[in-house]
């Protein structure tokens, strides 16, 4: 797994403009897609669909809903490729953002069954362990992890559950047995601390 | 809390996904015209993006790309259909006049080509030849298609188009009478020519009204029977005053 070449082309948070080929490759493909180049679109799909599918499935938990959202996501990418500004975002971050927002919108439209399991937190820490081998060479990722580690445990878990699993304030309030306003306050505190840490 | 902080937290929670449904919809609208909010959102997307490396890649089902491509093909067909409205037709007429009267200023080569196309057919009047100009992005014409309606013979000429490695050009015809989908006229030969009899089965009146398209396809032509690559379009225009006045 550690020498799997595939994930490197779709690393998230790869925002450095000096990064060589994988991101450049996606950028070139997006440029071609902006000119309605269908073979380039198929290549872009091959290079990114597992990443986007995993992201949306993690939030929606159901394959059939994920299938629908992923279709919308790639149609949106086809339509908006011309609006992608390489100077403002990395291509994979831009695509993941489209996927996450579509998944969260879908989740809010029709919420799935309430989170029944007690083991969500053990699940996220397990994933985290597996993830290190993907991202160990990426400074952005290391820094974000270091900064997340500095947060209070509950704050850190809230950020993860919201970002990765699409939990709403109400979901978090129920899980952490806190009023919604307290959750909002905690989230803001966590996000500000994170931003300060990342800027330092 | 200052206004700046408010926007920063709005952006952060928008990216995190924890805004209430109405706040979220409002933020999505507002970022379209509020460049400051949009910039903060992009900054937060970049900050939190490494988190998604914690998510395992999951391969989608094998047929999903095909379903997406089908939806895109429908969208593109609808776009083409709305573009071939009167406005586009008038635009093309104007462009044709541009080609006919001011080609000398624009491109001496294209003028030479137009003459080349017209001459062989002019030797057999009565009906003037019709010409379609295929131009990409309103720039130089890529191809010209001349059709002798009486004899149902065609002549495709590349202007700026060049043979592509591992790709072929395919000529399509589209007309309401032929149904919603384009039909293949034929795959262009390596020298970008096409069999002169390729249109013999079509009625001249239909040919006059039809849209023609040239798309870029894999070797041997579209595997699906429909254009799969980028396409350019043209209408047939008469090349003399008599025909033109009928057409306008």
Interface residues (C-beta under 8 A of the other chain):
Chain A: X6 X7 X10 X11 X12 X13 X14 X15 X35 X36 X37 X38 X39 X41 X42 X45 X46 X49 X50 X51 X53 X54 X55 X57 X58 X63 X66 X67 X70 X71 X74 X75 X78 X79 X88 X89 X90 X92 X93 X94 X96 X97 X100 X101 X104 X105 X108 X124 X127 X128 X130 X131 X134 X135 X138 X140 X141 X144 X145 X159 X160 X162 X163 X164 X166 X167 X168 X169 X172 X184 X187 X188 X191 X192 X194 X195 X198
Chain B: X8 X9 X12 X13 X15 X16 X17 X18 X20 X21 X24 X28 X42 X45 X46 X47 X48 X49 X50 X51 X52 X53 X54 X55 X56 X57 X58 X59 X60 X61 X64 X65 X67 X68 X69 X71 X72 X75 X76 X228 X229 X230
